[in-house]
Amino acid sequence: MGEWGMGEHVIKMYSTPWCPDCHRAKHFLQEHGIAYEEINIDEHPEAAALVIEQNGGKRRVPTFLIRGRYYGNPPLSELAKLLGVTESEDGHGRTSPGA
């Protein structure tokens, strides 16, 4: 598997500027050097509609598109597994060897 942020490994994060879970997720991704495209659903109605469709009618943020699959506000531990990083006891992660 290649490095995240290179070509096909870029993830999309659907978010809003006022969402505390979005801020935590952005910090987590930045801490691990994981490139992502952020889409503000308050500014893009078509993205908001997609988020609602993918989350069973709920406007759930952050919603991630990773490897062609949508994840609505996953816990950071699940996000870490999806992206091949491990979390330390303080809730921060580390990149796994070979991730």
N, C-alpha and C positions, 0 to 999 in steps of 0.2 A: 504494500500500500504506500502511496506517495505522501508527500507533505500536504497538510491541510492548507488551503489558500492557493494551491497551484492547480490551475485548469479546472477539471471536473470536481475538485474537492471544495470549491467555494460553496458556503452555505448561505441561505437566505434567512434573515430574521425579520419577521413582521412584528412591529412594535409601535408603541406610542411614547411621546416624550414624558408623560406624567406617570408612567408605570414603574413602580419600584422593582418588580420582578425583572423587567426589561433592563433596568440599570444593573442589577446583580448579574444577569446573564451576559451583558456586554462586558462588564469587568472581568468575568470568568474567561470569556473568549480572548480578550485582550491580554490577560495574564498569561495565557498559553500560546500566544502568537498565532491564533487561529483567525484567518481572514474570513470576513463575512460581509454580505451585502445587507444593509439595513433598509427596510421599507417602512415608512411611517404610515400606518393605516388611517390616521386622521387626515392626511393630505392626499391619499390615493383611495377613492371609494371602491375601485375595482379590487384592490388588495384587501380592503375591509370585507368585501363580499366573499372573497376567496377564504379568508380566515374563518368567517362565519360558516361557510360551507364545509370546511375541513374539520370544524370543531363541533359538529352536531347542533348547529344553530346558535352557538355562543361566540361572542366576540372576545376570544381568549388570546391574550398576549403575555409574553412573547410566544409566537408560533414559529417553529423552525421548519425549513425544507432542507432535509439532509438525505443525500443519495436517492432523491425522488420520492421521499416519504415525508409526510407532515407530522409534527409533534407539537401539541398544544401545551405550553407552559410546563415542560418536563422539569422534574427536580434536577438540581445541578448534578447529583450523583448519576442520574440517567443520561444527562447530557455528556458527562465525562465518559461513560461507557460507549456511547454512540460515536464519540470523537477520538477514542483511544487515549484518554488521559486518566490518571488516577488522582483521587482526592486524598489530601492529607487529613489528619484528625481535625484540623481547624476549619475544614470545609473547602480549602483551596486545593487545587489539583497540581499534578506534575505530569509532564508528558511521559508516557510509557515508552520504553525502548522499542523501536520498530514501529511506532505509531505513525 
